[in-house]
């Protein structure tokens, strides 16, 4: 492991906005902050929004800048990447931003039912191979898991360069009776005025350089499923 990565891991331990917990511990005990994020971490009752697979945290930080009245938590397992977002938020004294280093499939061990009001999924691996379908972040089992932490009126956003993943997600949403609130096959043509969608991640920059179209869907889960 390179010295720079080791330095970032060490610095992550010092960030007040970074929470880390071993997988085994979460499975056996759950996170101490579960059900207590408002009181113990953010010290306010503002809505909590998650970004799943946050990478370097560009979207988490960007959302936090646009919506100071909300709390944002970037979630990823790649600590060296998350360091960038945690460092930026720390340097800019952004108290409405946090980072949680864990596997996405463990978030129900970290948050209580109704504790989360919104989820952003930005440029995830589409997991195109059939045998990897359960790993897609909008797969039925994943949506059921999100339900365990979301409030009843919560919304989920998916921003992706993958037409495959957009089509798959629309099929799942419609097939399970979830409610599409907004969608776009090309945000540059259809949503160019929406500042919410103009926040750029590292991966988005790579995809745009390749001439790929950026798509978007916003939906609510069916309460009766």
TARA-V950064 format. One record per backbone hydrogen bond with DSSP energy under -1.0 kcal/mol. NH is the residue of the N-H (numbers start at 1). CO is the residue of the C=O. If there is no record, write none. Layout:
nh-><NH NH>
co-><CO CO>
//
This chain:
nh-><6 7 8 9 10 11 12 14 18 19 21 26 27 28 29 30 31 34 36 40 41 42 43 44 49 50 51 52 53 54 57 61 62 63 64 65 66 67 70 71 72 73 74 75 76 79 82 83 84 86 87 88 89 90 91 92 93 94 95 98 99 100 101 102 106 107 109 110 111 115 116 117 119 120 121 123 132 133 135 136 139 143 144 145 146 147 149 150 151 154 155 156 157 158 159 160 166 167 168 169 170 171 172 173 174 175 176 178 179 181 182 184 187 190 191 194 195 197 205 206 207 208 209 211 212 215 216 217 218 219 220 225>
co-><2 3 4 5 6 7 8 11 15 99 101 22 23 24 25 26 109 31 33 36 37 37 38 38 71 118 73 120 75 75 54 57 58 59 60 61 62 63 67 47 96 49 98 51 100 77 78 79 81 82 83 84 85 86 87 88 90 89 93 72 17 74 19 76 103 104 106 107 107 112 149 48 155 50 157 159 129 130 132 133 136 139 140 141 142 143 146 146 116 151 117 219 119 217 121 215 162 163 164 165 166 167 168 169 170 171 172 173 220 218 218 216 214 186 187 191 193 194 201 202 203 204 205 208 207 160 184 158 182 156 179 222>
//
